[in-house]
Amino acid sequence: MEYQITFQYKPPDRPRPDDESASDFPMPRFKQGEFMPIPAPGDSVVLLYEPNGQKSFKVLTRHFDYATEGYCVVNIVVTDISDDEMAARLKC
């Protein structure tokens, strides 16, 4: 089975993620047996998000889509994370 991770951005003031944002994050594909960490709800991630460069997000949900035989898309919905919360998670 082959897997792909995609991300969608959900603004904090909206009930649903933006439709177009999943394609804004370039995500790798990987095959069964290869290690690829998949962020869980509550995790923080730093993504290269054009045009603003790197940005930190918090994972809200993840959805596994097995609709195509031999292929799974893992869609991860992220939202903004405050600078205070990010500072509490990391000491750089």
ABEGO torsion letter per residue (X at the ends): XBBBBBBBBBBAABABBBAAAAAABBBBBBBBGBBBBBBBBGBBBBBBBOAAEBBBBBBABBBBBAABBGBBBBBBBBBBBBAAAAAAABBX
